[in-house]
């Protein structure tokens, strides 16, 4: 990696932390980049691939797992693409930079790792057909049949200094378009992204931990999102959950924290039919904070959707699931109980 690239990555990913939230200045001006438009139909498999005309994009995969040892685990695999300019030049003049994050959570420990790369030279990227996302030796690769969606079967691998995982994800339901047919509004001012999910994965594979390998099974969730300015200027971070209910339903919900709170979500039936939840429908209330790296982080939540009869409390597998990377945030698996029960994942940025 050249000195110039290191400086570019530092500017791109670390400077926005002055605004607390990070991730390529998601609330800053996006002049020259494409902007999501309501009514634009998502097209597959093309939209599984990269969109270099937009400034920021990610492929985000999580899994809540149970080991053959009876213990709970969680894993995260994320590939971020960020554009220095709204164009896709070849070779070493490529304007796309990439960042990979991987996490593995146990009841006693949380492991995380990070990779940086650049486009145009084969180090990192995403191909839509056949689907493959990679950075160095980390990969998320489709092995679906030709008549299936590429995300119906994925092989996923990542490795850090003290951990690794190799997992197989098999979809048991359809893709789900978030928001208005994939157009997801993020603020009262109208900032938005394109956003869809595959929330119906079953998962099996192996975790490699300091104590040795552990065979695991469980459930997984994939989010795909891209935009150029998905947050309002005053929004400093978010709290996001994916929930898998014991009765087969799914739910995605988030709140964005700014001068005012903006919320959205989707209630998903077992056969994949989504019901969008408008701003204000879902309420997030912190119940308990954990002191992490000198800051108080709300790791236990009350989540309510009054119209749907949902009132649950969440319990993290490990309250210290802190991604101590160049962009820091909390990311880990949870269980929930109350009106409904099940497992899920929680991500919190900007603390």
N, C-alpha and C positions, 0 to 999 in steps of 0.2 A: 504494500500500500504506500503510495507516494505521500510526501509531506503535504503537498497541495491537497490531496484527497482527505487526509486527516484533518486539516484545517477547515475544509469545506464541510465535512461531517460535523465537526465541533460547532461551527456556525449554524448549521441547519438544525441540529437536534438539541444542542445544549443552550444556545442563546435564548430561545423562547421560554426557558425555565424561569426567567425573570418575571414572566407573567404567570408562573406557577404551573400551568397545565402542560406546556411542552408540545411534543409531536408536531414539529414543523410549523408552529405558529398558526394553529387552526382557526384563530379568530382574526388574522390579519388580512390585509387586502390581497386579492387574487388577480390583479390585472394581468391580462394576457392568457390566463388559463380558462378552460371551459368551465361552465357552471351548470349543475344539474337543472333539468327542466321537468316540470310536472307533465305527465302524459307520455314521456319517452318510454317505450316498451323495452324491458330487459330481454335480451336475446341470448340463448345458450346453444352451443358452448362458448360463444365469443366472449360473453361477459364474465366467464370464469377467468379470463386472461387479464392482462394489464391494460390500463387506459392512460397512456403517457401524456395525453392532452389535459388531464386533471392533475392537480398538484400532489394530492395525498391519497393513499390507498392501502388496504390491508387485507390479508388472508389470516383469519384468527380462529384457532381451533382449541377447544378445551375438552376435558374428559373427567368425569367423576368415576372412580374405580374402586374395586374391592380386590384385595390380594388373596392368593391361596393361603396366606397366613391369617386371614380374617380381618386384616387392618384396612382402613380407608386410605385412599391416595387421590391425588389430583395432578393432572398435567396440562400444560399450556404450550402451544406452538404457534408463533405469530411471525409473519413476514410483512414488513412495511416497505412500501415504495414511496419515495418522495422526489419530486422533480425540481431541479434547479431552474429550468426554463420549460415552457410549454412546447417541447419538440422532442423528437426521438432520433438523435444522431447516432450513426454507427460507430463501433470500435471505441477507442480511447477518448473520443470526443463526445461520448454519450452523456446525456444530461440527467440520467436517472441514478439515484443512489438508494441503497437498500440497507435495511436493518432487520436482523432476526432476533427474536426473543424466545427463550424456552424456560419453562419453570416446572418443577416437580415438588409437590407438597406431600409431606407425611404428617402424622400427628405430632412428631417431635422435631421436625426440621423442615426448612424450605430452601430449595436449591434453585439457582437461576444462572443463566448464561446469555451472552450477547454476541452477535456477529455483525460486522459491517462489510459492505461490498458495494460494487458499482456495476451498472449495466453495461452492455456492449462488448464485454470481453469474456463472457461465460462464467464469471464468478458467482453471479446471482441473477435471478429472473423468474419469469413465469411464462410457460407455453400453455395455450388454451386447448390445443388438440394435436396429439394426446396431451392431457393436462399434466403439468409438472411445475411445481414451485420449489425453488432451491436457493440456498446460500451456502457456499462451500460444500461440506458433506451433509448438511441438514437437508431433508427433502420431505415434500408431501406430493406423492405420485399416485395418479389414478391407475387402477387395474380393473376398471369396470368393463363389462362387455360392450361391444360396439353399438348395440341397440339400447344401452342404458345411458343415463346422465353420468358425466365424468365424476361427479361427487358421490355416486352410489357406492363406490368402493375405493378407499384410499389407504395407501401405505405411508406411514409417518415415522420419521426418525429425527432425533436430535441428540446432542451430546454436550455436556459441560465438564468442568474439571473433576467433579465428584459424582456425576450421575449421567445416565443416558436412558433413552426409551425407544423402543421399536413397537409400534402399535398398528393394528389393522382396524379401520373404521368401515362399517357396512351400514348403509342407509336402509331404514325400514319404513320410510315415508317420503313424501315429496319435498321439494324445495318450497320455502315460504317467503313471499315478498313482504317486506316490512313497510309500514306506513301506507301511503296511497299507491298500491301496485308497485312498490319498490322505491317510491319517492318519500324519503324520511325527513320530515321537518324537525329542526333542532332549536328553533328560537321563535319568539313572538315577532321578530323582525323578518323571519322567513328564510334564514340560512337552512340549507338542506344537503342531504347526500343521497346517493343511490345505495340501497341496503337490502340484502336478502340473506336468508339463513338456510342451513340444513340442520334442523334440530332433532333428527330421528336416528342418530347413529347408535348402533351397538358396537362395542369396542372389546378387543382382546389382544393380548401381547405380553411384553416383558419390560419391567423396569430394572435397570441396573443401578444399584445403590451401594454405598460403602460396605454394607453388610452382606452383599451378594445379590443375585438376581431374584426377582419376585414375579411370578405369573399373575396377571390381573385380567379382570373383565369389568365391564361397566357400560356407561352411556356417554355419548359425545355430542358436541354442538359446534357447528361451523358458522361463522359470520363473515360476510363479504361486504365491504363498504368502500366507496370512493367518492371524492368531492374535491373542491378547491378552497372553499371557505365554509366548512360545516358548522362553525361556532360563531356566535356573536362576539363582538370585541370584548365585552365585559365578562364573558363566561370563562371561569377559571378552572373548571374541572367537572368530572361527572362521577356518578355512582350508577353502575349497570349490573343487572342480574339476568341470567338465563336460568329458568326453573323447569325441571322435569318432574311432573307430579306422578304419584304412585298409581293414579287411575288412567294414565296415558296422555293427559293434556300437557301442553307446554305453555310457557309464557316468557316473553322478553319484556323487560321494563328498564327505564333509565330516568334519572333526573340530572339536568345540567344546572350548575350552580353559578349564578351571576347576581346582578342587582336584584333579580327575581328568579325564582325557581321555575324551570320549564321541564315538564315531564311528557313522556310518551311510552307506548308499549304495544304489545300484540298478544292477544289470547289465542291459542292455537288448539284446535280439537285434535283427538288422536288420529284422525284421517287427514290432517293438514290444512283444515279450513281456518283462515286467520280472521280475527276481529280486531281492528285497530283501536287503540285506547288513546283518546285525545288528551291534550294538555290538561292537567289537573285531575284526571281520572284515577291515576295511581298516586299513592302517597307513601313517601319514604320517611321514616322517623328513626333516628339513631337511638339505640337502647343502651349500648355500652361501648366505651372507647378503650383502645389499647395503646400504651405508650411505646412507640417505635421510632428509633433514631431521633429522639428529641421532639417528637410531634405526637399529638393525640389523634388517633385514627379511629373512626367509627366502624368497628368490626362486627357488631351485632345490630340487627335492624328489625324494625316492625314495618311490614309492607302491607298496605291495604288497597283494595279495589272494591269500593262500597257497592257499586252497581252489580258486580259479579259475585258478591258474597265472599270475597277473599280477605282474610285477615290472618297473617302468618308472622311468626318470628323466626329469624335465621340464626344459625349457630355455625361459626366457621370450624372447619376441621383443624385448622391451626391459625390462631389470631395473628401470628407473626409472619404471615405469608407475604413478605415485602420483597418486591423486585428491586434489589439494590444495584441498579444499572445506571447508565449514563442519563436516562430518563427514569426517574423512580416513581413507583406506584404500587398499590396493593392488588394482589391477584391470587385467588385461591378458591377451593371448593367449600361448599356449605351443605348443611341439612336444614330443613325447615319443618315447622309443625304449627298447629293451630286449626283453622278451618280446613286446611289441606296439608298434606305431608309429601315429602320427596327430597330430592337432592338438586343441587345446582352449582352455579359459579358466580362469583362476585368480583367485579373490577372497580377500583376507585382511583381516580387521578386527581392531582391538584392539592394534595395534603402535605 
